[in-house]
Amino acid sequence: MPVSGGQVQALVLPAFRNRTSWCATDPSPPADRVTAAATVGVVEVESCAVSNRRPITFDGCFGWFHPGPRRRGVVLCAAFGIDGLSAHRAWGELAEALAAAGLPTLRFDWAGTGDSLGDDRDPDRLAAWRASLSAAIDRLKSEASVDEVALVGLRLGATLAAEVAATRDDVTHLIAAAPVVSGRAYVREQQSLARFLRVRGEDEPADTDEIGGFAVAGYFTADATAADLKAIDLRRLAAAPAPHVLLLARPGDTVTAELATTWREAGASVEEAPFPEVDALIENPTKSRLPAAAWTLVVAALTRGVDETVSVSFGSAPTPQAVMPPRLETAEWIEEPLLFGPEERLFGILSTPRRPRAGAPLVILLDAGRIPHVGWGRGAVETARLLAGEGRRVLRMDPSSIGDSLADPNGPAEVLYTPETVTDVVAAMDRLATPGDDRFVVVGTCSGAYLALHTALGDARVAGLVMVNLQRFIWTEGESLEVAMRTQMPATNVFAERMFRIDTWRRLLAGRIDVVSIARVLARRLVTRAVAALRRTLVVDPVVKWLQTLDRRGSRILFVFGTYDGGRDEFAAHVGAEARLSRTVPGARLLLIERTDHNIGPRDSRATLHGYLLDFLETVDAKS
């Protein structure tokens, strides 16, 4: 039966549209939330879902528990790969909306993904993921004492939710958002994406992630995992996954419509609703948009018919699991969630080595755009754990309004390239600094590199600064981030090199290259470089002054660029020739990574970056 979100949107959406504006400062809900909750029959919860969220760990998995008083609980089953990375922020918003409606909610990272233990190259991935979900359901039931369990899944997460639900008798509701119905079709789609996003030329050697599998945006799928995925077809489940099902699908998705028919015939009550926002949700972490209408439908569906009896465990003494501090550990390191800053609204994961290096500065990782603290292709997790294995403490953190950090109620609407965000990094250093141990190395990528630079300029505790694919030294107030992203192009040298490639001419003749836009960008760059070169003959560029100030202070500086990255033109415009950097700023170096993308996605490129980082950190150690 098709359903519409138009009517309930006005009723439920205020419960989380204004979340960041009231939860961070006042635990009592605003009047519009009281009205909305009463309209859909939810007893008002006298607590803020955001301020009450709690990080948890179980069975090697990391997650968040958002408490609520109802006896129907929800487990959120995240999407995988770039889909899940892009939807991460919105997924947290959904958890908070459900908890605000009174439904205790648990969201988690599957084994070998996100902040959980393991790796995408581990064997038997599907079995491990199904076990993760079963453990998450059990943990929810122990935390909240619920009688009913609902699973909400996105993309492949919805597929696994359906499979696991079909094997249990405690799952009463399933909401599958854009589910992967056919694993074979999904693998084919991912392999096509891998080929499309491939950085290397056809005649260049394969990346490590192209041997024994394939990778999309740094996320690896082994051949064995792909084979297991191909065996999945939700239309062939032995039984309907749950008595009550809501399927959210792209308009015109006939495969999911066929699935709905199959599950109805198996005895389930199945509703269907359009999900036109799905592509905007999973397109890109920085561009991702909250699917307000779809999330409204989810909340409405799961609060419908919910019991009016408050769980006796809500607000009472925590369970034994909650008493234990959440942590994940191996023989080399321990990882713990860190809440810090004003009202503990900022979040990060601290990796602590079991055998720490004496006097080594703590490393802070800042990612690009709105990428959460796990990093592109899970690169930040990989980097932090590698460095922790080398004896170094590492914090990978989310600035305000990114990942799992809450918004600053008094902060700017746009947090990228804003000076206010520097205070978030300073708050992390304040939280972790101890007498005699207050030296830091800040590592940032793209906008994270901008943030790292301006943090270093304002805080003498930064002993080392690493800027990876920096795009801007200076951001002028009033500039449009959307325009900057849309006009971002590779380094100028790329176009000269590609002129001699046959595939470039094929694409040009086929009309698949925007010659006019490229010409405009190149012309603007040439003019900028000429003006900058003339200016440097008259005065010292302010960026050079900044770098020289850091150098005199004793801070080591490392620039890392992909050979084709457009940030090299920004560097040339302000600093000049790369080869002359050490003459201008003796304590600074610039290194290049070949055959990589902007986010250092290919595994071989990440290995090169790790080598650069390890060498750089040794130089910082030497100055202590």
N, C-alpha and C positions, 0 to 999 in steps of 0.2 A: 504494500500500500504506500504510494508516494505521500510524503509529508512536506510541508512548507515551513521555512524559518521566519517568514515575514512577520507573523503575529507575535511569536514568542521573543523575537529579537528585542523589542522595546521593553519587554518584561524582565528579561534575564541579563541582558548585556551590561546594564549599569553596575552589576555586582563585580565586574572586573575591569570595565573600561576605566574607572577612576581609581583603580587599585593603588597605584604608586602615589597618588596625591593624598590619600588619607591613611593608608596602613603604616606608612613609615613614621608618622607623627602622632597618630591617635588610634588606639586600639578599638574605639567604638565606631561602628559603621555609620555612614551618612544616611539621611532619611530616604534617599532614592533606593538604597540597597534594602532597607527595611520593607519598603513598598514592593519592590521586585520580588523579594523572598516570600512575602506573604501572598502575593498574587499566584505564584506557582505552588503554593502549599508547603513551603519549607519553613519549619520553625526557625526563628532568628537565632543565630549563633553569636553569643556574646564574646567573641574573640576574633582576632584578625588572622586570616589564613596565612598571610605573608609573614607576619611577625612570629607566628607559631610554627612555621616549617622547621624541620629538623633533619640534618644529614644523618644517614644511616649506612651501615655496611652489613652484608650477609652473603655467605657462600662465595666470597671473593668478588662480590658486586658492590658497587657504590650506588646510592640512591638518596631520595628525599622523601620524607614522610610529612604530609600536610594533614594535621588532625581535623576531625569533624565529629559531631555528636551522633550522627545517624548510624543505623545498624546495616546499612548498605555501603560497602566500601568499593573503591575503584583502584585498579592497577593500570597505569598507562604503559603501553608497549611501544616504545619509540621506533621510528624508522631507522634504517641503517645508512651508513656512508654519508655522502653529501646531502641526501634527503634529510637524515636525522640531524646533521650539523646545522643545516639551514633552518630547520624547524625548532631547534633547541629552545630558543627564547619563548616562542609561542606555545611550546609544549609545557613550559613552566607556568605560563599564564593560564593554560587550561587547568592545570593541577590546582592553582589558587582559586580559580572560579568554582571548581567542583567542591573544594573545601569550604569556600564561602557559602555555598549552598547546603552545607552540612554533611557532605559526603567525605569521609576520611579517604585520602588518596595517597598512593605510593607510586612514584616514578623512579625508574632505575636504568642503569646502563647494563646492557647485555654483557655476558662474559667475553672478554677480549675486545671490548669497545669502550669508548668514553673513558671514565675514571676507574673502571673495573680492572681487575687483574687479567692477565692473558694477552694474547696477540692474535691478529688475523691470520697468522701462519700456523697457529696451533691446529692439531687434528680434530676431526669430529666436531666441527663448528655447529652444525644444526642441533646435534644432541646436546651440546653445551648450552645453546641458546634456549632450548626447550626446558632444560633443567633450571636455568636462570629464572624463567618465568614462573615455574612451579614453586621455586623457593621464594620468589617475590610475593606470590599469593599467600603462601604460608606465613610469611613475615607480616603482611598486612593483617591477617586474621589474628595474629598474636598481639600486634600493636593496638588494634582497634576493637577487638571482640565483635566483629561483624557477623551477621547471619547470612548475608548475601554478598556475592562478589561480582562485580562488573569489570570486564576488560575492554579497554579502548586502545585500538592499535592504528598505526599509520603506516601505509605501504607494506613493506615486508614484515614490519612489526605486527600489523593486523593479521597477516597470514599465519604467523606463528601463534598469535593469540587464538585464532580459530582452531588450529590444530590442538593446542594444549587444552582449550576449553572442552573440546570434544572428548577428552580423556578423563575429565573430572566431573563430579556431581555437585560442586559448590559454586559453579559459575552460572548465574541466572541471566546475565545480560552481556551481550557482545556488541560493540560498536566498531565497525571496520571502515576506516577512512581510506579511500583509494587503495583497497587491498590488492596485493599481487595474487591474482587468481591462478595464473599459470606460471610455475617456476621456469619452465622452458622459455616462455616469452620474455620473462624478466631477465634471464641470463643473456638472451640474445640482445635485449635492449642495452644492458650494461656493457657488453662487449663492443657494441657499436659506439657507445659513448667513449669507451677506452680508446678506440681507434681515432675518434674525432678529436679527443683532447690530447692526443700524443704529441709530446714536445719535440721529439727527435725526428730527423728526416728519415725517409724510407731506406736510405743507404747507410744509416748510422747504426751502431751496435745497439742491441736491446738493453733496456734498463733491467735491473734485478727483478723488479715487479712484473716484468713481461716474460719471465722464465717460470714455468710451472703454474701459470695463472695469468691474471690480468689485473689492472688497477684503474680505478676511476677517481680522479682528484686525490690521489695518494692512498685510497682505500683498496687494499689487495683482496682478491678472491682467488683462492687456490683452485686448481683444476678439480680436486676431490670435492671441495665445497660446491663448486658449480655443478658437478654431477649430482650431488644430493639435492640441490635446489631444483634442478630440472625434473626431478621425480615428483615434485609437489604439484598438485592440482586440487584446489579446494572443492571443485565439483565432484571429486571422488571420495570425499570424507565418508567414513562409514556411518556417521550420524550427524544430525544438525549440531552445531557447536554449543548452542544455548537456547533456552526457551524463547528469549526475546532478543531480536537482532535488529540493528539499524545499519544499513549500508549507505555510505556516502561515496558517490562516484562522480567522475567527470561527466558532464552532459554528453549524451550519445554513447556512453560506455555499455555496449551490448553484452560484453562478457560478464560484467558484474550483474547486469540484469538477469542473465541466464543463471548466475549463481543464486540470486534471490529466489528464483523459481525452484531451483533444486532444493534449497533449504526449506522452503514452504512445503514442498511435497514430503520432506522428511519430518514435518510436524512442528517446525518453528514458526513463531509469529515474526514476520520479517517486514520491516518498513524500509523504504528507499527515499533518498533525498539527494539532490544535486550538490556537487562539491566543486563549483567553478573556481574557487580560490586556491585549489591545491597547487597549481603550478607557481603561483606567486609566493606560496608558503615555502616550497622546497627548491626554488630556483637558485638561491645564493644567500649565504648567511647575512651579508650586509644589506641586500635588497629585500630580504624576506618580509612578508606582510602578514599581520595577524588575521586569520580567517574568522572574523567576528561572527558572521552568520552561521558558519559550521559549528563553531564552539558553542554558540547559543543553543543550537539544536542538541548538541551532546548533553549540555547541562539540563535542558528541558526533558530530554528522554530519560535521563537517569534519576531525576527527581520525581518523575511521574510515578505515583503509586508507592512512593517511599513511605515506610512506616513512620509513625509519629512518636515512637518510643526512643528516648535518648539512651545511648549506650552507657551502661554503668561505669565503663572504664574511662569515658571522656572526662578529662580534668582531674582524674584520680592519680594515684602514684604511678610512675612510669613502669613499664614492663622491665624484666631483667635485661632484655636486649638494649633498651633505651639507656639504662644505667651505664652500660659499657661504653666507653668513648669510641666513636666510630673510627676505625683505622683499617688499612690494608697493609700487608707486609710480606716481604720476601727475605731471603737470607742476606740480601745486600742493603735493603732500605725499608723504611716505614713511611707510609703516606697517611696524612690526616687532613680533614677539612679545616679551613681557617675562616672564621667569621671575624671581621674587624672593621674599623672605621666607625663613624658616627652611628650609634644604634645598631652596630654590627650589620650594616646593610651591604657591606662589600664581602666578596667571597673569593677564595682561592684554595688550591691544594698544595700543601707543604710536603715536600719529599725530604726526608732526613736520613742520611747514611748511617749505617750501623758502625762504620769505621770512618769517622769524619777526619778530614784534613785539618790539622791545627792551623788556625789563623786564616783559613780560606774564606773569602767574602761570600755572602749569600747571593745567589743568582735569582733575579726576578724576570720572568718571561711575560712579554706583552705581545699579543697577536694582532693581526691585521684586521681592520674594519670592525665588524661586529662578530667576528669568529670567537666562539667561547674558548675558555681556558684549555680545552683539550687540544686545540690547534687544528689546522688544515691537515687532513689525512691523519689525524691524531698525532701530528708531528711534535706538539708541545709535550704530550705525555711521554713520547719516545725520548725526547731530548732531556726532560727532567729526570727520568729514571736512569738514563745513561750517565748523566752528570752525578746523580746520587750514588751510583755504583762506583764512581771515581772519588767519592768522599766529600761531595759538595752538597750543601743544602740548597734546595731550589723551590721557589714559589711560582706557580703559574696561576695568574690572577685575572679576574674579570673587572675592568673598570665599571663605573656606574652605568646602569641601564644595558649592560652587555652580559650575555651568558646568564649566570646565576646571581649576579649582583643586582640589588634593587636600585631604583632611580633615586637620585638626590632630589627631594621635593622642592628644593630651592635652586636646583641646577638648570643648565640650559637644556632646551628641547633636543638639540643635536649635540651629542657628546664627542663625536670624532673631530679632531683638530681644534679642540677648545682648551684654553689654558686652565680652566677649572678642573679638568680631569687630572692634572698633575697632582692635585691634593690627594687623589686616590692612591697613587703610588707612594707618596710621602706617608700616607696613613699605614701602608703596608710596612714601610721601613720603620716607622715609629713602633709598630706592634712587634716587630721581630728584633729590633736592635737591643743589645744588652751592653752594660759597661765593658769597654774593652773589645767589643765585638759588634761594630757598627759600620762595617764597610760592605758595599753592595756593588754588584755588577748588574746593570739593567740591559736586557736584550729585547729589542723590539723589531717587528716586521711591518713595513709599510706605514700605516698610521700609528702603529705601535712604536715604530722607530722615531717618529715625530714626538710622540709622548715621552719616549726614553730620553731623547735629546733635551727636551725642555725640563724634564725632571732633573737631569744631571746639571743643567745650567743653574738651577735654583737650589740644589742641595749638595753640599760638599761631601756627604757620605757616599756619593757615587764614585767609586774608585775605578770603574771600568764601564765603558759604554759601547754597545754593539748595535749597529743599525743595519738591518737587512732589507734590501730593496726599498730604501727610503724614497718616497715620492715628492715630499715637500719639506723644505727647511722652514718655510714661512707660510702661514695661512692668513690671508687678509680677511678681516671681518666683512661679511656680506657675500663672500664667495659661495657658490652653489656646489655642494658635495655631489649632487646628482649629475651636474654638468661635468664636473671633474672626472667622475667615474666613466661617464659616457664617452669622453674624449681621450681617455687614457690610451696611449699607443706604445708599442715597443720602442727600444732605443733606435736612434737615427741610423746607426750602422746596420741594423737589421734590413732595412729597405734596400740599401746598396748591395748587400750580400744576396738577398733573395731575387734581385733582378737577373741573376745568372742561373736561376733554377727553372727547370722545365715546368714543374707543377705551378709555379707562379704565373707563367705566361698562359698556361691552360686556364687557370682561374680568372685571369685578366680577360681573356677572350670570351670566357663564358659569362662575363659580367658579374662575377662574384667578389670583386675587389672594389671598394669604394674609393676610387682614385681621387675624387674631389676632397673628401675628408682628410685623406692621408696628405695631400698636397697642402692643405691649410695648416695641419699640425706641423709639418716639416718647415713650412715658411715661418710659422710663429716661432719655432725653435731656433731657426737660423737667425732671426731678428733678435731674439732674446740673448743668444750667445754673443752676437756682435755687440749689442748694447752692454752686456755684462763685461766683455773683454775691454771695451773702452772705459767703462767705469772703474775697472780694477787698475787701470793705468793712472787714474786720478786719485782714487781713495781705496781703502781696504774694505772689501765686502763685509757686511755685518756678520755673515755666517763664518767667515774666516776668523773674525775677531772672537766669536763664540768659541770656536775650536781652539784657538790659541789660548784663550782664558782657561779652558779645561786642561789644556796641556801644561800650562804654568802651574796649575793647581795640583798636578800630578796624576790626573785621571787619564788612563789609557783609552784609546779610541780605535774602533775597528769598523770600517764600512765593508759590507758584503753585497755584491750585486750579481744577479744573473747576467750573463754576457749580453742578453737581448733585452734587459729590463729598461723601461723608460726612465727610471730614476737616475740613470747615468747621465742623462741630459740635464736634469736638475742639478746634479753634482757639478757638471762642467760649467753650468751657468753661474754658480756661486763660488766655487772653489777653484775651478780651472782644470788643467790637465791632470788626469789621474796619476800619471807617473811622477808629478812634482809635489804630490801631497806631503811626503815626508820632509821635503825641504821647507814647506810652509808651516807644517805642524809636525814637529819631530816625533811626537808620541802617537801619531796616527798612522794607520795602515789601511790599504784598500785591496781587497781580494775579490776574485771573480769565480763564479761557478758556471761551468758550461752545461749546455743542454738541460736547462731547467725552466720552470714556469715562475710566475710572480710569487707564488706561495711556497716555493721549494717543495713541490709535491712528489717528484720522482724519488724513489728510495735511494738511488745512487747520489743524487744531489743532496739529500739530507745527510748522508754519510760524509760527504765532503764538508758540509757546513759543520757537522759535529767535530770533524778534525780541526777546522779553523777555530772553533770555540775552545776546544781543549788546549790548543797551543796558546790562544790569547789569554785564557785564564791563568796559565803558567806565568805569563809575563806580569799579570796583575799580582799574583802571589809573590813574585820576586820583589815587588816594590813595597811589600808590607814591612 
